[in-house]
């Protein structure tokens, strides 16, 4: 082995660093869509973790923020971004920015890897513009399981059996006191599965997000940030 190869980091470390750089690039591009005086919804996860300091360092004025999780609320507040209850903000947001676990070519998303998908869907729906930020590994030709579920405690075993194969996740309950699980079956057509999950009693919310919720998808890759427009794109 020559000395140069002995000093090279393993490929997995290099790949991880490249993905982190892509998350940062997507987050930075999204932060530039935010302007003074906006009401902003903040998502949850490691990509959003890059967004918060980008917003903080811009010293935007007259901002109001709503967070999709206690973790994001804590991180935002510690950076000086004032977080409020969505309902105290009149319930309408100018923009929300969030990550995703998978994005397909039609802008269908899977979200909820961090178990925050219920509040994330409320914030995405309340926002006039919903911007998804992701590294290139999140872009897929077709969505695949798991699809995160937030499930009512009452009758949870029945709910899971109705959606078999599905199982509970080994994680704390949601901030709203519900159980977190995953649907593990085939996805097939996302609109059909989305309707089936929504119609199953005991499912509080699921992690399939339709294109009608999505304004923009910013996917960072090795050559820059690709900007896809969703059905809720501004004119
Ligand atoms: C949390 C989410 C996240 O947005 C999703 O899991 C992506 O997270 P990350 O940016 O860490 O890859 O839906 O519930």
py3Dmol code that shows the C-alpha trace and the ligand (Angstrom):
import py3Dmol

protein = """\
ATOM      1  CA  UNK A   1       0.000   0.000   0.000  1.00  0.00           C
ATOM      2  CA  UNK A   2       1.456   3.371  -0.913  1.00  0.00           C
ATOM      3  CA  UNK A   3       1.427   6.285   1.505  1.00  0.00           C
ATOM      4  CA  UNK A   4      -1.249   8.222  -0.414  1.00  0.00           C
ATOM      5  CA  UNK A   5      -3.743   5.356  -0.164  1.00  0.00           C
ATOM      6  CA  UNK A   6      -2.919   4.876   3.510  1.00  0.00           C
ATOM      7  CA  UNK A   7      -4.054   8.492   4.083  1.00  0.00           C
ATOM      8  CA  UNK A   8      -7.262   8.288   1.989  1.00  0.00           C
ATOM      9  CA  UNK A   9     -10.427   8.147   4.132  1.00  0.00           C
ATOM     10  CA  UNK A  10     -12.597   5.087   3.467  1.00  0.00           C
ATOM     11  CA  UNK A  11     -15.156   5.543   0.683  1.00  0.00           C
ATOM     12  CA  UNK A  12     -18.042   5.448   3.143  1.00  0.00           C
ATOM     13  CA  UNK A  13     -16.608   8.419   5.046  1.00  0.00           C
ATOM     14  CA  UNK A  14     -16.160  10.313   1.781  1.00  0.00           C
ATOM     15  CA  UNK A  15     -19.716   9.432   0.717  1.00  0.00           C
ATOM     16  CA  UNK A  16     -21.081  10.568   4.072  1.00  0.00           C
ATOM     17  CA  UNK A  17     -19.224  13.875   3.786  1.00  0.00           C
ATOM     18  CA  UNK A  18     -20.558  14.354   0.244  1.00  0.00           C
ATOM     19  CA  UNK A  19     -24.140  13.719   1.378  1.00  0.00           C
ATOM     20  CA  UNK A  20     -23.767  16.139   4.293  1.00  0.00           C
ATOM     21  CA  UNK A  21     -22.423  18.792   1.881  1.00  0.00           C
ATOM     22  CA  UNK A  22     -25.465  18.207  -0.347  1.00  0.00           C
ATOM     23  CA  UNK A  23     -27.861  18.591   2.593  1.00  0.00           C
ATOM     24  CA  UNK A  24     -26.150  21.866   3.486  1.00  0.00           C
ATOM     25  CA  UNK A  25     -26.359  23.104  -0.141  1.00  0.00           C
ATOM     26  CA  UNK A  26     -30.094  22.305  -0.399  1.00  0.00           C
ATOM     27  CA  UNK A  27     -30.736  23.995   2.958  1.00  0.00           C
ATOM     28  CA  UNK A  28     -28.797  27.105   1.937  1.00  0.00           C
ATOM     29  CA  UNK A  29     -30.730  27.362  -1.360  1.00  0.00           C
ATOM     30  CA  UNK A  30     -34.031  27.097   0.520  1.00  0.00           C
ATOM     31  CA  UNK A  31     -32.996  29.699   3.102  1.00  0.00           C
ATOM     32  CA  UNK A  32     -32.637  32.196   0.259  1.00  0.00           C
ATOM     33  CA  UNK A  33     -36.377  31.860  -0.471  1.00  0.00           C
ATOM     34  CA  UNK A  34     -37.155  33.323   2.965  1.00  0.00           C
ATOM     35  CA  UNK A  35     -37.595  37.098   3.265  1.00  0.00           C
ATOM     36  CA  UNK A  36     -38.158  39.666   6.023  1.00  0.00           C
ATOM     37  CA  UNK A  37     -41.557  39.514   7.706  1.00  0.00           C
ATOM     38  CA  UNK A  38     -42.405  35.965   6.656  1.00  0.00           C
ATOM     39  CA  UNK A  39     -44.226  33.382   8.738  1.00  0.00           C
ATOM     40  CA  UNK A  40     -42.074  30.258   8.350  1.00  0.00           C
ATOM     41  CA  UNK A  41     -42.656  26.590   9.157  1.00  0.00           C
ATOM     42  CA  UNK A  42     -39.555  24.652  10.170  1.00  0.00           C
ATOM     43  CA  UNK A  43     -39.304  20.918   9.476  1.00  0.00           C
ATOM     44  CA  UNK A  44     -37.419  18.246  11.367  1.00  0.00           C
ATOM     45  CA  UNK A  45     -34.268  16.230  10.722  1.00  0.00           C
ATOM     46  CA  UNK A  46     -30.619  16.426   9.813  1.00  0.00           C
ATOM     47  CA  UNK A  47     -31.185  18.436   6.600  1.00  0.00           C
ATOM     48  CA  UNK A  48     -33.264  21.007   8.455  1.00  0.00           C
ATOM     49  CA  UNK A  49     -30.446  21.176  11.008  1.00  0.00           C
ATOM     50  CA  UNK A  50     -28.422  22.917   8.262  1.00  0.00           C
ATOM     51  CA  UNK A  51     -31.289  25.286   7.476  1.00  0.00           C
ATOM     52  CA  UNK A  52     -31.590  26.780  10.959  1.00  0.00           C
ATOM     53  CA  UNK A  53     -28.112  28.389  11.127  1.00  0.00           C
ATOM     54  CA  UNK A  54     -28.512  29.626   7.532  1.00  0.00           C
ATOM     55  CA  UNK A  55     -31.691  31.443   8.593  1.00  0.00           C
ATOM     56  CA  UNK A  56     -30.145  32.686  11.828  1.00  0.00           C
ATOM     57  CA  UNK A  57     -27.107  34.192  10.144  1.00  0.00           C
ATOM     58  CA  UNK A  58     -29.243  36.194   7.703  1.00  0.00           C
ATOM     59  CA  UNK A  59     -30.581  38.336  10.610  1.00  0.00           C
ATOM     60  CA  UNK A  60     -34.010  38.530   8.953  1.00  0.00           C
ATOM     61  CA  UNK A  61     -36.419  41.026  10.481  1.00  0.00           C
ATOM     62  CA  UNK A  62     -39.976  40.630  11.824  1.00  0.00           C
ATOM     63  CA  UNK A  63     -39.894  36.843  11.459  1.00  0.00           C
ATOM     64  CA  UNK A  64     -42.282  34.364  13.059  1.00  0.00           C
ATOM     65  CA  UNK A  65     -41.496  30.636  13.091  1.00  0.00           C
ATOM     66  CA  UNK A  66     -43.524  27.478  13.820  1.00  0.00           C
ATOM     67  CA  UNK A  67     -41.675  24.200  14.453  1.00  0.00           C
ATOM     68  CA  UNK A  68     -42.709  20.653  13.558  1.00  0.00           C
ATOM     69  CA  UNK A  69     -41.054  19.051  16.599  1.00  0.00           C
ATOM     70  CA  UNK A  70     -39.744  19.876  20.056  1.00  0.00           C
ATOM     71  CA  UNK A  71     -36.211  19.136  18.774  1.00  0.00           C
ATOM     72  CA  UNK A  72     -36.515  21.741  16.013  1.00  0.00           C
ATOM     73  CA  UNK A  73     -38.138  24.238  18.392  1.00  0.00           C
ATOM     74  CA  UNK A  74     -35.235  23.819  20.800  1.00  0.00           C
ATOM     75  CA  UNK A  75     -32.564  24.098  18.089  1.00  0.00           C
ATOM     76  CA  UNK A  76     -34.218  27.137  16.496  1.00  0.00           C
ATOM     77  CA  UNK A  77     -34.689  28.942  19.781  1.00  0.00           C
ATOM     78  CA  UNK A  78     -31.086  28.368  20.781  1.00  0.00           C
ATOM     79  CA  UNK A  79     -30.036  30.075  17.506  1.00  0.00           C
ATOM     80  CA  UNK A  80     -32.241  33.076  18.240  1.00  0.00           C
ATOM     81  CA  UNK A  81     -35.128  32.149  15.907  1.00  0.00           C
ATOM     82  CA  UNK A  82     -38.383  32.881  17.802  1.00  0.00           C
ATOM     83  CA  UNK A  83     -40.700  29.846  17.719  1.00  0.00           C
ATOM     84  CA  UNK A  84     -44.428  30.136  18.377  1.00  0.00           C
ATOM     85  CA  UNK A  85     -47.507  27.975  18.332  1.00  0.00           C
ATOM     86  CA  UNK A  86     -48.931  27.636  14.807  1.00  0.00           C
ATOM     87  CA  UNK A  87     -52.356  28.712  16.053  1.00  0.00           C
ATOM     88  CA  UNK A  88     -50.908  31.891  17.589  1.00  0.00           C
ATOM     89  CA  UNK A  89     -49.693  32.810  14.096  1.00  0.00           C
ATOM     90  CA  UNK A  90     -53.176  32.788  12.621  1.00  0.00           C
ATOM     91  CA  UNK A  91     -52.668  29.292  11.239  1.00  0.00           C
ATOM     92  CA  UNK A  92     -51.287  30.445   7.868  1.00  0.00           C
ATOM     93  CA  UNK A  93     -47.626  30.354   6.896  1.00  0.00           C
ATOM     94  CA  UNK A  94     -45.884  31.997   3.955  1.00  0.00           C
ATOM     95  CA  UNK A  95     -43.434  29.154   3.540  1.00  0.00           C
ATOM     96  CA  UNK A  96     -42.411  25.879   5.196  1.00  0.00           C
ATOM     97  CA  UNK A  97     -39.141  24.071   4.573  1.00  0.00           C
ATOM     98  CA  UNK A  98     -38.586  20.417   5.433  1.00  0.00           C
ATOM     99  CA  UNK A  99     -36.568  17.339   4.523  1.00  0.00           C
ATOM    100  CA  UNK A 100     -37.811  14.005   3.162  1.00  0.00           C
ATOM    101  CA  UNK A 101     -36.866  10.342   3.315  1.00  0.00           C
ATOM    102  CA  UNK A 102     -37.733   9.684  -0.344  1.00  0.00           C
ATOM    103  CA  UNK A 103     -38.840  11.859  -3.270  1.00  0.00           C
ATOM    104  CA  UNK A 104     -40.196  10.334  -6.485  1.00  0.00           C
ATOM    105  CA  UNK A 105     -40.258  11.982  -9.952  1.00  0.00           C
ATOM    106  CA  UNK A 106     -43.885  13.110  -9.467  1.00  0.00           C
ATOM    107  CA  UNK A 107     -43.033  14.854  -6.167  1.00  0.00           C
ATOM    108  CA  UNK A 108     -44.653  12.212  -3.997  1.00  0.00           C
ATOM    109  CA  UNK A 109     -42.737  12.069  -0.711  1.00  0.00           C
ATOM    110  CA  UNK A 110     -42.183   9.684   2.143  1.00  0.00           C
ATOM    111  CA  UNK A 111     -41.615  11.557   5.390  1.00  0.00           C
ATOM    112  CA  UNK A 112     -41.537  10.618   9.036  1.00  0.00           C
ATOM    113  CA  UNK A 113     -38.190   8.891   9.426  1.00  0.00           C
ATOM    114  CA  UNK A 114     -37.873  11.170  12.446  1.00  0.00           C
ATOM    115  CA  UNK A 115     -41.455  10.368  13.530  1.00  0.00           C
ATOM    116  CA  UNK A 116     -42.567  13.984  13.085  1.00  0.00           C
ATOM    117  CA  UNK A 117     -44.736  13.460   9.985  1.00  0.00           C
ATOM    118  CA  UNK A 118     -48.089  14.364  11.574  1.00  0.00           C
ATOM    119  CA  UNK A 119     -47.017  17.837  12.629  1.00  0.00           C
ATOM    120  CA  UNK A 120     -44.980  18.105   9.405  1.00  0.00           C
ATOM    121  CA  UNK A 121     -48.102  17.456   7.319  1.00  0.00           C
ATOM    122  CA  UNK A 122     -50.066  20.069   9.249  1.00  0.00           C
ATOM    123  CA  UNK A 123     -47.318  22.646   8.698  1.00  0.00           C
ATOM    124  CA  UNK A 124     -46.899  21.674   5.016  1.00  0.00           C
ATOM    125  CA  UNK A 125     -50.648  22.065   4.490  1.00  0.00           C
ATOM    126  CA  UNK A 126     -50.800  25.384   6.360  1.00  0.00           C
ATOM    127  CA  UNK A 127     -47.992  26.842   4.244  1.00  0.00           C
ATOM    128  CA  UNK A 128     -48.713  28.662   0.997  1.00  0.00           C
ATOM    129  CA  UNK A 129     -45.327  27.394  -0.238  1.00  0.00           C
ATOM    130  CA  UNK A 130     -43.861  24.066   0.902  1.00  0.00           C
ATOM    131  CA  UNK A 131     -40.221  23.554  -0.010  1.00  0.00           C
ATOM    132  CA  UNK A 132     -38.584  20.128   0.291  1.00  0.00           C
ATOM    133  CA  UNK A 133     -34.814  19.970   0.750  1.00  0.00           C
ATOM    134  CA  UNK A 134     -32.840  16.797   0.196  1.00  0.00           C
ATOM    135  CA  UNK A 135     -29.550  15.251  -0.781  1.00  0.00           C
ATOM    136  CA  UNK A 136     -29.398  13.224  -3.992  1.00  0.00           C
ATOM    137  CA  UNK A 137     -29.714   9.872  -2.203  1.00  0.00           C
ATOM    138  CA  UNK A 138     -33.338  10.763  -1.359  1.00  0.00           C
ATOM    139  CA  UNK A 139     -34.344  10.924  -5.015  1.00  0.00           C
ATOM    140  CA  UNK A 140     -35.844   7.569  -6.072  1.00  0.00           C
ATOM    141  CA  UNK A 141     -37.538   6.204  -9.185  1.00  0.00           C
ATOM    142  CA  UNK A 142     -40.342   4.691  -7.085  1.00  0.00           C
ATOM    143  CA  UNK A 143     -41.218   5.009  -3.394  1.00  0.00           C
ATOM    144  CA  UNK A 144     -40.673   1.944  -1.216  1.00  0.00           C
ATOM    145  CA  UNK A 145     -41.578   0.931   2.335  1.00  0.00           C
ATOM    146  CA  UNK A 146     -41.379   1.716   5.172  1.00  0.00           C
ATOM    147  CA  UNK A 147     -44.122   4.322   5.290  1.00  0.00           C
ATOM    148  CA  UNK A 148     -44.198   5.923   8.745  1.00  0.00           C
ATOM    149  CA  UNK A 149     -47.449   5.827  10.705  1.00  0.00           C
ATOM    150  CA  UNK A 150     -48.649   7.697  13.765  1.00  0.00           C
ATOM    151  CA  UNK A 151     -51.202   5.454  15.465  1.00  0.00           C
ATOM    152  CA  UNK A 152     -53.732   6.000  18.219  1.00  0.00           C
ATOM    153  CA  UNK A 153     -52.867   3.957  21.322  1.00  0.00           C
ATOM    154  CA  UNK A 154     -56.445   2.695  21.581  1.00  0.00           C
ATOM    155  CA  UNK A 155     -56.782  -0.406  19.420  1.00  0.00           C
ATOM    156  CA  UNK A 156     -53.210  -0.110  18.088  1.00  0.00           C
ATOM    157  CA  UNK A 157     -52.894  -3.881  17.609  1.00  0.00           C
ATOM    158  CA  UNK A 158     -56.095  -3.871  15.537  1.00  0.00           C
ATOM    159  CA  UNK A 159     -54.883  -0.940  13.447  1.00  0.00           C
ATOM    160  CA  UNK A 160     -51.544  -2.642  12.746  1.00  0.00           C
ATOM    161  CA  UNK A 161     -53.307  -5.911  11.840  1.00  0.00           C
ATOM    162  CA  UNK A 162     -55.577  -4.021   9.430  1.00  0.00           C
ATOM    163  CA  UNK A 163     -52.473  -2.697   7.671  1.00  0.00           C
ATOM    164  CA  UNK A 164     -50.363  -5.865   7.802  1.00  0.00           C
ATOM    165  CA  UNK A 165     -47.484  -6.004   7.285  1.00  0.00           C
ATOM    166  CA  UNK A 166     -46.953  -3.152   9.723  1.00  0.00           C
ATOM    167  CA  UNK A 167     -45.201  -2.896  13.067  1.00  0.00           C
ATOM    168  CA  UNK A 168     -44.526  -0.486  15.881  1.00  0.00           C
ATOM    169  CA  UNK A 169     -41.192   1.298  15.983  1.00  0.00           C
ATOM    170  CA  UNK A 170     -38.985   1.032  19.047  1.00  0.00           C
ATOM    171  CA  UNK A 171     -39.080   4.750  19.788  1.00  0.00           C
ATOM    172  CA  UNK A 172     -40.760   7.194  22.181  1.00  0.00           C
ATOM    173  CA  UNK A 173     -44.382   8.224  21.546  1.00  0.00           C
ATOM    174  CA  UNK A 174     -45.069  11.295  19.431  1.00  0.00           C
ATOM    175  CA  UNK A 175     -45.262  14.680  21.188  1.00  0.00           C
ATOM    176  CA  UNK A 176     -49.038  14.254  20.909  1.00  0.00           C
ATOM    177  CA  UNK A 177     -48.949  10.971  22.827  1.00  0.00           C
ATOM    178  CA  UNK A 178     -49.503   8.563  19.941  1.00  0.00           C
ATOM    179  CA  UNK A 179     -47.552   5.464  18.890  1.00  0.00           C
ATOM    180  CA  UNK A 180     -45.144   5.442  15.962  1.00  0.00           C
ATOM    181  CA  UNK A 181     -45.022   2.535  13.531  1.00  0.00           C
ATOM    182  CA  UNK A 182     -44.328   1.705   9.908  1.00  0.00           C
ATOM    183  CA  UNK A 183     -46.330   0.176   7.080  1.00  0.00           C
ATOM    184  CA  UNK A 184     -44.017  -2.381   5.479  1.00  0.00           C
ATOM    185  CA  UNK A 185     -46.025  -3.643   2.535  1.00  0.00           C
ATOM    186  CA  UNK A 186     -45.860  -2.795  -1.147  1.00  0.00           C
ATOM    187  CA  UNK A 187     -46.625   0.793  -2.072  1.00  0.00           C
ATOM    188  CA  UNK A 188     -47.969   0.272  -5.582  1.00  0.00           C
ATOM    189  CA  UNK A 189     -49.779   3.462  -6.587  1.00  0.00           C
ATOM    190  CA  UNK A 190     -49.042   6.119  -3.905  1.00  0.00           C
ATOM    191  CA  UNK A 191     -52.486   7.823  -4.187  1.00  0.00           C
ATOM    192  CA  UNK A 192     -54.257   4.503  -3.573  1.00  0.00           C
ATOM    193  CA  UNK A 193     -52.119   3.579  -0.571  1.00  0.00           C
ATOM    194  CA  UNK A 194     -52.369   7.132   0.770  1.00  0.00           C
ATOM    195  CA  UNK A 195     -56.178   6.946   0.665  1.00  0.00           C
ATOM    196  CA  UNK A 196     -56.165   3.484   2.261  1.00  0.00           C
ATOM    197  CA  UNK A 197     -53.906   4.607   5.131  1.00  0.00           C
ATOM    198  CA  UNK A 198     -55.968   7.768   5.695  1.00  0.00           C
ATOM    199  CA  UNK A 199     -59.188   5.741   5.780  1.00  0.00           C
ATOM    200  CA  UNK A 200     -57.921   3.163   8.302  1.00  0.00           C
ATOM    201  CA  UNK A 201     -59.378   3.846  11.742  1.00  0.00           C
ATOM    202  CA  UNK A 202     -56.672   4.470  14.312  1.00  0.00           C
ATOM    203  CA  UNK A 203     -54.175   5.971  11.860  1.00  0.00           C
ATOM    204  CA  UNK A 204     -53.641   9.518  13.108  1.00  0.00           C
ATOM    205  CA  UNK A 205     -51.438  10.351  10.101  1.00  0.00           C
ATOM    206  CA  UNK A 206     -49.107   8.654   7.639  1.00  0.00           C
ATOM    207  CA  UNK A 207     -45.900   9.689   5.941  1.00  0.00           C
ATOM    208  CA  UNK A 208     -47.046   9.719   2.305  1.00  0.00           C
ATOM    209  CA  UNK A 209     -47.183  13.351   1.158  1.00  0.00           C
ATOM    210  CA  UNK A 210     -48.843  13.996  -2.203  1.00  0.00           C
ATOM    211  CA  UNK A 211     -47.611  16.443  -4.861  1.00  0.00           C
ATOM    212  CA  UNK A 212     -50.557  18.736  -4.104  1.00  0.00           C
ATOM    213  CA  UNK A 213     -48.763  19.661  -0.854  1.00  0.00           C
ATOM    214  CA  UNK A 214     -45.418  20.371  -2.530  1.00  0.00           C
ATOM    215  CA  UNK A 215     -44.331  23.675  -4.098  1.00  0.00           C
ATOM    216  CA  UNK A 216     -40.629  23.077  -4.677  1.00  0.00           C
ATOM    217  CA  UNK A 217     -38.167  20.227  -4.306  1.00  0.00           C
ATOM    218  CA  UNK A 218     -34.526  21.258  -3.993  1.00  0.00           C
ATOM    219  CA  UNK A 219     -32.322  18.218  -4.491  1.00  0.00           C
ATOM    220  CA  UNK A 220     -28.621  18.847  -4.129  1.00  0.00           C
ATOM    221  CA  UNK A 221     -26.214  16.661  -6.072  1.00  0.00           C
ATOM    222  CA  UNK A 222     -22.547  16.677  -7.004  1.00  0.00           C
ATOM    223  CA  UNK A 223     -23.189  19.338  -9.681  1.00  0.00           C
ATOM    224  CA  UNK A 224     -25.441  21.719  -7.783  1.00  0.00           C
ATOM    225  CA  UNK A 225     -29.045  22.035  -6.680  1.00  0.00           C
ATOM    226  CA  UNK A 226     -31.798  20.719  -8.953  1.00  0.00           C
ATOM    227  CA  UNK A 227     -35.059  22.681  -8.558  1.00  0.00           C
ATOM    228  CA  UNK A 228     -38.256  20.712  -9.269  1.00  0.00           C
ATOM    229  CA  UNK A 229     -41.676  22.385  -9.144  1.00  0.00           C
ATOM    230  CA  UNK A 230     -44.577  20.644  -7.390  1.00  0.00           C
ATOM    231  CA  UNK A 231     -48.306  21.163  -7.848  1.00  0.00           C
ATOM    232  CA  UNK A 232     -48.403  23.945  -5.201  1.00  0.00           C
ATOM    233  CA  UNK A 233     -45.640  25.921  -6.927  1.00  0.00           C
ATOM    234  CA  UNK A 234     -46.002  29.718  -6.825  1.00  0.00           C
ATOM    235  CA  UNK A 235     -46.721  31.360 -10.209  1.00  0.00           C
TER     236      UNK A 235
END
"""
ligand_1 = """\
14
LIG
C -38.843 13.672 10.077
C -38.779 13.737 8.607
C -37.505 14.172 7.995
O -37.739 15.303 7.203
C -36.984 13.053 7.157
O -36.875 11.900 7.966
C -35.610 13.389 6.559
O -34.700 13.532 7.587
P -33.176 13.859 7.304
O -33.113 15.262 6.800
O -32.513 13.677 8.645
O -32.666 12.859 6.293
O -39.711 13.461 7.893
O -40.050 13.147 10.525
"""
view = py3Dmol.view(width=600, height=400)
view.addModel(protein, "pdb")
view.setStyle({"model": 0}, {"cartoon": {"style": "trace"}})
view.addModel(ligand_1, "xyz")
view.setStyle({"model": 1}, {"stick": {}})
view.zoomTo()
view.show()
